[in-house]
Amino acid sequence: MSTIPRRLVVAATAITMLGTATAAQAATAPKAVPYASVVPAPAAATQASSTFTLASGARIAASGQAAAVGDYLAGALRPATGFALPVDKSLVAHAVDPIQLLIVPDASLGDEGYTLTVTAASVVLSANKPAGLFEGVQTLRQLLPASIEASTKQPGPWTIQSGKITDHPRFAYRGAMLDVARHFFGVDTVKTYIDEIARYKVNTLHLHLSDDQGWRIQINSWPRLATYGGSTQVGGGAGGYYTQAQYKDIVAYAASRYITIIPEIDMPGHTNAALASYAELNCNGVAPPLYTGTDVGFSTLCVNKDITYKFLDDVIGELAALTPGPYIHIGGDESQSTSDADYQAFIPKVQQIVANHGKIAIGWHDISKAALLPSTIGQYWDTTPTNAAVQAAAKKGTHFVLSPANLAYLDMKYTSSTPLGQDWAGLIEAKTAYSWDPGAYLTGVNASQVNGVEGPLWTETITKLADIQYMAFPRLAELAELGWSPASTHDWNTFKTRLAAQGPRWKAQGVNFYASPQVPWAK
C-alpha cells in the first residue's frame, strides 16, 4: 500500500510472570522485572543471584539441527570477545561445553519457542525447532553487555545473570516491509536490514518490488520490466533492480536468519513502471512515460485484456519459483483508476493465479471488497479500527495482518520536526507506537483471525541505509514486542526501560536510531 491514502484520517528463584500494570502502578516508577534489558519481553522469566562468565576457552555445543544456529552464535560473539569459540558439533553435547544449544522435542514451545537456563557454570538453550534456538540466541545476546555487539575486540567481562526464561511468540507473523520501488536499495543494504530486524525476532520481510516509480525484480519472460521499468525512482535517480540470482541470495540470507521473504507485485494500480515497459498492458495500447513523482491512484492494468492475465501468470510464476516461502503479495490498494466492477472481477482472478502456483495470496485490506479465497490474507493499513468491508470479510473467515498507518507505519514522522518521512497518518512517537493491542484492535475481527503485525517502511523520502535505520528504530523493536510478547506484559513504564537498554547496543552496532525523549536511554 502506498503512503498517501484516499481518505486522510487522521530476584527470587520462583517464576516471575511479567504482569500488566494497574493504574496505580502505571503512575509510579517502573517496577523491577527479570532481565530488564530484553526486547521483546519473554513470556516467563526467573532471575537468580549468581552470574555466568564467558571465558576465552569456551566452546559452543551445537550438533545436528542446532549446528547452523551454533555457527551463527559463535559468529556473533567472536568479534567483540576475541575468543575462538569453536562449535562442538559432535552428536552428544559435552558437559565441558559451557554453552549448549539443544533440539529437545517440546510441542508446547511450538516452532519458535525456547527455554534458556543460565547458571554459574553453563548456558543451556533448548528448543523444539531450530527457529526457536535462533530466537533464543537473540535473547541470549541481549543478556550480555551491550558491547558484545561491537565489531572490534572489547575488554569485557562477558557476564550473564543466572536464571531461566521460557518463551514463545504471541503471533506467528511478525514482519517488516521495505519499499524498494520508490527508492532502490541494493543487496547489501537489504541484508543489513535483515540482520537488524532478526535481533528482535521479526520473522518476515515483505519486499515491495513494484510501483509506479520502479520495477525491481528481473522477470525473464518480460525483461523490459527490470531494464526499463526499473531504470528510475522517485526524484529521477538511476533506480535499479535485483537479478534473479540476487533475489535468491536475499531469500537464502533471510532464511539463514529464519526470516521468510514475501515479494509484492502491486496491482491493478501502482503499475506505471509496468505500463511504461509494455504498451500492450495499457487499454489504449500506448505506453505512458516513466514516472518519478509521488502521487498515487492514476495507474491501472487493463483488467479486461487477456494479455494482462498472461503477464501476471508469467510474473507470479517466476516469483513463486524463486520464493520458497508460502506467500505472494498482490497489493490491491488505491486502485482509483479501476472501476469497482473491474476491481471486483480482477482480484479473484489474481488470487487464483497465485493459488495455481502453489502460494497464498496476501493483499492490502482494500481487497476485502472483492470475493476472497479462504486462504487469502488481508493486510490492514487504515487509520481507524473500523472498516465495513474488512468486517464483512472477517465474518466469512478472512485473517488479517495488522499495519495501521497511524501506529505501525515506519515512514511516519516521530514529531513535526523529524527530517524524514511523512505525516498524513499522524505523528508516531515511541509511546504511540507501543500504545495498542493487535489482538483487540480491529472492530469485528476476532483475535484468532489476527495472524500478526507488520511495520511498513515506504521510501519516498528514504534514500540510504541510515535513513531506514532512523525511521525503523526504535519503533520496529516496539512493534516486534507487540507481536511476540503476551499482552499481559505490555506496559509502557517497564517497556521504556527495556527499550532504553537497546540504545547502547544500536550504538555498538552502528545503527542510526531516533533517540526519543520519551525513553530514558542507557548511557
C-alpha positions as a printed Julia matrix, in Angstrom:
523×3 Matrix{Float64}:
   0.0     0.0     0.0
   1.32    3.44   -0.73
   1.81    6.19    1.73
  -0.9     8.65    0.66
  -4.4     7.2     1.04
  -7.71    8.17   -0.45
  -9.07    9.02    2.99
  -6.77   11.19    5.08
  -7.97   10.1     8.56
  -6.23   11.08   10.85
  15.35  -11.9    42.06
  13.96  -14.87   43.56
  14.06  -18.26   42.01
  10.3   -18.56   41.7
   8.88  -17.96   38.25
   8.07  -14.3    37.76
   5.44  -13.55   35.15
   5.66  -10.09   33.67
   2.24   -8.66   34.5
   0.1    -5.78   33.36
   0.49   -2.69   35.49
  -2.52   -1.39   37.35
  -3.41    2.26   37.0
  -1.71    2.98   40.33
   1.44    1.15   39.26
   1.5     2.95   35.96
   1.75    6.27   37.75
   4.81    5.2    39.7
   8.38    4.45   38.77
   8.94    1.34   36.61
   8.67   -1.89   38.54
  11.61   -4.3    38.66
  11.38   -7.12   36.14
  13.73  -10.02   35.41
  16.16   -9.42   32.62
  15.21   -5.78   32.14
  17.36   -5.45   29.02
  15.37   -7.86   26.83
  13.09   -6.82   23.96
  10.69   -8.43   23.2
   9.7    -9.31   26.77
   9.84  -13.06   27.47
   6.65  -14.88   28.34
   8.09  -16.04   31.68
  11.35  -15.38   33.49
  13.15  -16.13   36.74
  16.31  -14.34   37.78
  18.87  -15.64   40.3
  21.77  -14.0    42.09
  24.75  -15.8    40.53
  26.36  -14.96   37.21
  27.85  -16.89   34.32
  31.07  -15.6    32.79
  32.03  -16.48   29.25
  35.74  -17.37   29.29
  38.29  -17.33   26.5
  38.49  -21.11   26.22
  34.72  -21.64   25.94
  33.15  -23.86   23.3
  29.6   -23.94   21.98
  27.95  -27.34   21.74
  25.53  -27.44   18.8
  25.07  -30.67   16.89
  22.66  -31.87   14.24
  19.86  -29.4    13.56
  21.35  -26.98   16.08
  24.69  -26.7    14.27
  23.8   -23.78   11.99
  22.5   -21.71   14.9
  25.64  -22.57   16.84
  27.74  -21.22   13.99
  25.62  -18.07   13.92
  26.02  -17.53   17.67
  29.77  -18.05   17.51
  29.97  -15.59   14.63
  28.02  -13.01   16.62
  30.21  -13.33   19.73
  33.71  -13.63   18.26
  34.37  -10.03   17.11
  33.81   -8.32   20.47
  35.2   -11.09   22.68
  38.16  -12.0    20.53
  37.56  -15.61   21.61
  37.88  -18.55   19.21
  34.57  -20.08   20.41
  34.78  -23.33   18.44
  31.45  -25.03   17.77
  31.33  -28.63   19.03
  29.15  -30.49   16.54
  29.55  -33.96   18.0
  26.29  -35.84   18.41
  26.39  -35.63   22.2
  26.72  -32.22   23.81
  29.72  -32.37   26.12
  29.26  -31.18   29.67
  32.58  -29.35   29.34
  30.99  -27.01   26.79
  29.66  -24.09   28.81
  27.19  -23.0    26.11
  24.87  -25.71   24.82
  22.26  -25.43   22.08
  19.89  -28.38   22.04
  16.92  -29.51   20.0
  14.6   -31.12   22.56
  11.11  -32.16   21.43
   8.6   -29.99   23.29
   5.39  -29.25   21.44
   4.45  -26.59   23.99
   7.22  -24.39   22.6
   5.96  -24.57   19.02
   8.25  -23.69   16.14
   9.82  -20.58   17.66
   9.67  -21.04   21.44
  12.7   -21.81   23.56
  13.94  -22.35   27.11
  17.1   -20.6    28.27
  18.69  -21.72   31.57
  21.71  -19.86   32.92
  23.73  -20.99   35.94
  27.16  -20.0    37.19
  28.6   -22.92   35.21
  26.62  -23.05   31.96
  24.15  -21.59   29.49
  21.72  -24.15   28.08
  19.38  -23.1    25.29
  16.83  -25.67   24.16
  14.03  -25.52   21.61
  11.6   -27.7    19.74
  12.84  -26.43   16.36
  15.96  -24.64   15.04
  13.96  -21.44   14.64
  13.34  -21.47   18.37
  17.04  -21.78   19.03
  17.66  -18.81   16.76
  15.1   -16.68   18.6
  16.62  -17.76   21.91
  20.04  -16.67   20.69
  18.66  -13.15   20.2
  17.62  -13.12   23.86
  21.0   -14.52   24.92
  22.79  -11.72   23.09
  20.73   -9.13   24.99
  21.71  -10.7    28.33
  25.35   -9.95   27.61
  26.81   -6.45   27.95
  25.9    -4.13   25.08
  29.5    -4.03   23.9
  29.1    -7.64   22.74
  27.59   -6.13   19.59
  30.77   -4.28   18.62
  32.67   -5.34   15.52
  36.08   -4.96   17.23
  37.54   -6.58   20.35
  36.23   -5.15   23.63
  37.52   -5.58   27.22
  34.56   -7.48   28.71
  33.99   -9.21   31.12
  31.23  -11.18   29.4
  28.77  -11.95   32.2
  25.15  -13.11   32.18
  22.78  -13.07   35.15
  21.67  -16.56   36.13
  18.05  -17.58   35.83
  15.56  -19.18   33.46
  13.47  -17.91   30.58
  10.67  -19.83   28.92
   9.43  -18.03   25.87
   7.27  -18.34   22.76
   5.54  -15.85   20.43
   2.04  -14.48   20.74
   1.59  -14.18   16.97
   3.15  -16.35   14.27
   3.62  -13.43   11.87
   5.92  -10.58   12.9
   7.01   -8.57    9.94
   8.77   -5.61    8.43
   8.18   -4.25    4.96
  10.73   -2.38    2.86
   9.64   -0.39   -0.16
  12.41   -0.8    -2.73
  10.26    0.55   -5.55
  10.2     4.26   -4.8
  13.89    4.21   -3.95
  16.01    1.19   -4.75
  18.25   -0.44   -2.13
  20.94   -2.93   -3.05
  21.5    -6.44   -1.76
  23.96   -5.44    0.98
  21.53   -2.88    2.42
  18.71   -5.42    2.47
  20.95   -7.98    4.17
  21.95   -5.47    6.83
  18.28   -4.7     7.5
  17.58   -8.43    7.74
  20.25   -8.77   10.43
  18.85   -5.8    12.33
  15.23   -6.93   12.33
  16.18  -10.53   13.19
  17.6    -9.31   16.51
  14.02   -8.52   17.6
  12.51  -11.82   16.49
  10.93  -10.41   13.34
  10.34  -13.38   11.05
   9.07  -11.94    7.76
  10.42   -9.33    5.37
   7.91   -8.08    2.84
   9.62   -6.53   -0.18
   7.51   -4.05   -2.14
   9.06   -4.84   -5.52
   6.96   -2.8    -7.91
   5.13    0.5    -8.04
   4.61    3.45  -10.33
   8.2     4.62   -9.84
  10.08    1.39  -10.46
  10.07   -2.36  -11.09
  12.77   -4.1    -9.02
  12.88   -7.8    -9.95
  14.14   -9.42  -13.14
  11.4   -11.33  -14.96
  12.93  -13.37  -17.76
   9.73  -13.61  -19.78
   9.18   -9.84  -19.6
  12.72   -8.41  -19.49
  11.88   -4.73  -20.04
  10.1    -4.63  -16.66
  13.5    -4.51  -14.98
  15.75   -2.98  -17.6
  13.37   -0.15  -18.48
  10.76   -0.08  -15.74
  13.5    -0.35  -13.12
  15.62    2.42  -14.59
  14.38    5.27  -12.4
  12.97    6.12   -8.95
  11.41    8.99   -7.01
  13.21   12.17   -7.93
  14.64   10.71  -11.12
  17.61    8.78   -9.78
  19.12    5.8   -11.52
  16.89    3.2    -9.88
  17.98   -0.42  -10.19
  16.69   -3.95   -9.88
  17.57   -7.37   -8.46
  18.64  -10.06  -10.84
  17.02  -13.38  -10.09
  20.36  -14.58   -8.68
  20.49  -11.56   -6.35
  16.91  -12.09   -5.23
  17.66  -15.76   -4.49
  20.7   -14.61   -2.49
  18.48  -12.32   -0.41
  15.96  -15.12    0.13
  18.7   -17.54    1.22
  20.29  -14.97    3.54
  16.93  -14.25    5.14
  16.3   -17.97    5.59
  19.61  -18.28    7.44
  18.08  -15.77    9.89
  14.76  -17.67    9.94
  13.06  -14.86    8.07
  10.6   -15.51    5.25
  10.7   -13.19    2.25
   7.3   -12.09    0.93
   7.51  -10.49   -2.52
   4.89   -7.96   -3.56
   3.83   -7.02   -7.04
   1.25   -4.28   -6.55
  -1.81   -4.43   -8.84
  -4.01   -3.4   -10.56
  -2.96    0.12   -9.53
   0.55    1.31   -8.69
   1.6    -0.17  -12.02
   3.02    2.69  -14.11
   6.5     1.14  -14.29
   4.99   -1.98  -15.88
   2.68    0.0   -18.15
   5.61    2.12  -19.36
   7.6    -1.03  -20.1
   4.98   -2.77  -22.25
   2.43   -0.83  -24.26
   0.16   -3.88  -24.66
  -0.68   -3.8   -20.95
  -2.46   -0.48  -21.47
  -6.09   -0.37  -22.59
  -5.21    2.11  -25.34
  -2.06    0.26  -26.38
   0.09    3.29  -25.63
   2.86    3.15  -23.06
   2.95    6.13  -20.66
   6.24    7.76  -19.74
   8.25    6.6   -16.75
   7.18    8.29  -13.52
   9.32    9.78  -10.75
   6.74   11.61   -8.63
   4.87   10.56   -5.51
   1.18   10.94   -6.37
  -0.91    7.79   -6.36
  -4.09    6.39   -7.87
  -3.57    7.27  -11.52
  -2.45    3.94  -12.97
  -4.2     0.66  -13.64
  -3.64   -2.54  -15.54
  -6.15   -3.13  -18.32
  -8.2    -5.71  -16.46
 -10.3    -6.69  -19.5
  -7.37   -7.77  -21.68
  -6.3   -11.41  -21.84
  -2.66  -10.32  -22.09
  -2.93   -8.87  -18.59
  -3.52  -12.3   -17.08
  -0.82  -13.9   -19.23
   1.53  -11.23  -17.92
   0.53  -11.83  -14.31
   0.75  -15.6   -14.67
   4.29  -15.26  -16.03
   5.39  -12.79  -13.35
   3.81  -14.65  -10.43
   5.07  -17.97  -11.8
   8.67  -16.78  -11.92
   8.42  -15.16   -8.48
   6.83  -18.28   -6.99
   9.67  -20.4    -8.35
  12.23  -18.08   -6.77
  10.42  -17.79   -3.42
  10.27  -20.84   -1.11
   8.02  -19.04    1.38
   4.26  -19.6     1.2
   3.15  -16.07    0.26
   2.88  -13.77   -2.73
   1.61  -10.25   -2.0
  -0.69   -8.86   -4.71
  -1.04   -5.32   -3.4
  -4.53   -4.17   -4.38
  -4.59   -0.76   -2.71
  -5.52    2.65   -4.01
  -6.58    1.49   -7.45
  -8.57    4.64   -8.04
  -8.43    4.36  -11.81
 -10.01    0.89  -11.8
 -13.8     0.78  -11.64
 -15.3    -1.11   -8.71
 -16.78   -3.69  -11.08
 -13.45   -4.26  -12.81
 -11.63   -4.43   -9.46
 -14.05   -6.98   -8.08
 -13.61   -9.09  -11.21
  -9.81   -8.74  -11.19
  -8.95   -9.72   -7.6
 -10.48  -13.26   -7.76
  -8.58  -13.96  -10.99
  -5.26  -12.89   -9.5
  -5.85  -14.9    -6.31
  -6.42  -17.97   -8.45
  -3.2   -17.38  -10.39
  -1.32  -17.2    -7.07
  -3.03  -20.41   -5.91
  -2.21  -22.13   -9.2
   1.47  -21.52   -8.45
   1.16  -23.08   -5.0
   1.19  -19.87   -2.98
  -1.12  -17.99   -0.63
  -2.21  -14.51   -1.63
  -1.84  -11.54    0.68
  -3.24   -8.16   -0.25
  -3.79   -4.77    1.31
  -7.17   -4.71    3.04
  -8.75   -2.97    0.04
  -9.13   -6.45   -1.47
 -11.84   -7.12    1.15
 -14.4    -5.53   -1.15
 -13.86   -8.41   -3.63
 -14.59  -12.12   -3.17
 -11.66  -13.7    -1.35
 -10.37  -17.26   -1.29
 -10.47  -18.85    2.19
  -6.66  -18.81    2.25
  -6.22  -15.17    1.26
  -4.92  -12.8     3.94
  -5.69   -9.1     4.22
  -3.16   -6.56    5.43
  -4.86   -3.72    7.3
  -3.38   -0.25    6.81
  -6.27    2.09    7.64
  -6.04    4.67   10.43
  -9.23    3.72   12.27
 -10.13    0.3    13.72
 -13.46    0.02   11.91
 -13.88   -0.89    8.25
 -17.15   -2.35    6.9
 -15.59   -4.4     4.09
 -13.0    -5.82    6.48
 -15.7    -6.76    8.98
 -17.69   -8.49    6.23
 -14.62  -10.43    5.11
 -13.84  -11.38    8.7
 -17.35  -12.83    9.08
 -16.5   -15.1     6.16
 -13.28  -16.21    7.86
 -10.6   -13.96    6.39
  -7.48  -13.46    8.51
  -5.51  -10.23    8.74
  -2.02   -8.89    9.37
  -2.19   -5.51   11.09
  -0.27   -2.44    9.92
  -2.47    0.53   10.93
  -0.8     3.51    9.33
  -1.13    5.83   12.35
   0.51    3.26   14.64
   2.72    0.94   12.59
   3.92    2.86    9.53
   7.64    3.37    9.99
   7.77    6.19    7.47
   5.56    8.47    9.54
   7.46   11.28   11.27
   8.12   10.97   15.0
   7.45   14.66   15.54
   6.71   17.6    13.28
  10.44   18.36   13.13
  11.55   14.88   12.03
  13.68   15.49    8.91
  12.48   12.37    7.09
   9.14   10.76    6.43
   5.56   11.93    6.09
   2.71   12.84    8.43
  -0.53   12.14    6.55
  -1.46    9.38    9.02
  -0.21   11.34   12.03
   2.93   11.6    14.08
   4.15    8.36   15.68
   6.4     8.92   18.69
   7.82    5.99   20.62
   5.0     5.77   23.16
   2.32    5.98   20.46
   3.89    3.11   18.52
   3.57    0.91   21.63
   0.1     2.08   22.65
  -2.15   -0.52   21.02
  -3.06   -4.19   21.24
  -3.06   -6.0    17.89
  -5.31   -8.73   19.24
  -8.06   -6.27   20.2
  -7.62   -3.54   17.61
  -9.89   -4.32   14.66
 -13.64   -3.96   15.17
 -15.45   -7.15   14.28
 -12.28   -9.21   13.85
 -11.58  -11.91   16.44
  -8.1   -12.17   17.93
  -7.9   -15.67   16.41
  -8.17  -14.06   12.97
  -5.17  -11.81   13.54
  -2.07  -13.5    12.15
   0.26  -10.82   13.43
   1.76   -7.41   12.75
   4.0    -5.71   10.23
   5.84   -2.41   10.14
   5.89   -1.0     6.59
   8.57    1.49    5.58
   7.67    3.46    2.49
  10.58    5.24    0.9
   9.5     8.45   -0.83
  11.94   10.33    1.45
  14.27    7.43    2.3
  17.4     7.09    0.21
  20.06    5.24    2.24
  20.58    2.67    4.99
  20.97    5.32    7.7
  17.52    6.66    6.76
  15.98    3.19    7.0
  17.53    2.67   10.43
  16.47    6.06   11.77
  12.82    5.53   10.86
  12.71    1.85   11.89
  14.4     2.1    15.28
  13.13    2.2    17.93
   9.63    1.69   16.5
  10.19   -1.68   14.83
  11.53   -3.09   18.11
   8.33   -1.84   19.76
   6.11   -3.44   17.14
   8.11   -6.67   17.45
   7.27   -6.76   21.17
   3.59   -6.24   20.45
   3.76   -9.19   18.08
   5.86  -11.53   20.23
   5.14  -10.85   23.9
   1.97  -11.75   25.81
  -0.5    -8.89   26.06
  -0.14   -9.05   29.85
   3.45   -7.83   29.55
   2.6    -4.69   27.61
   3.27   -1.79   29.97
   4.98    1.39   28.81
   6.61    2.15   32.18
   8.52   -1.12   32.2
   8.95   -1.32   28.45
  10.62    2.06   28.06
  13.41    0.93   30.43
  13.96   -2.23   28.42
  13.84   -0.2    25.21
  16.39    2.22   26.67
  18.82   -0.69   27.07
  18.8    -1.11   23.29
  20.43    2.28   22.71
  23.97    1.21   23.64
  23.51   -1.9    21.51
  22.5     0.13   18.49
  25.47    2.41   19.05
  27.8    -0.59   19.24
  26.28   -1.95   16.03
  26.48    1.38   14.24
  22.7     1.63   13.86
  21.39    5.13   13.29
  18.35    5.36   15.6
  15.99    8.07   16.8
  16.76    8.87   20.45
  13.19    9.66   21.52
  12.98   11.98   24.56
  10.2     9.7    25.83
  12.8     6.97   26.51
  15.36    7.11   29.38
  18.23    5.95   27.19
  21.0     4.0    28.87
  24.45    5.52   28.56
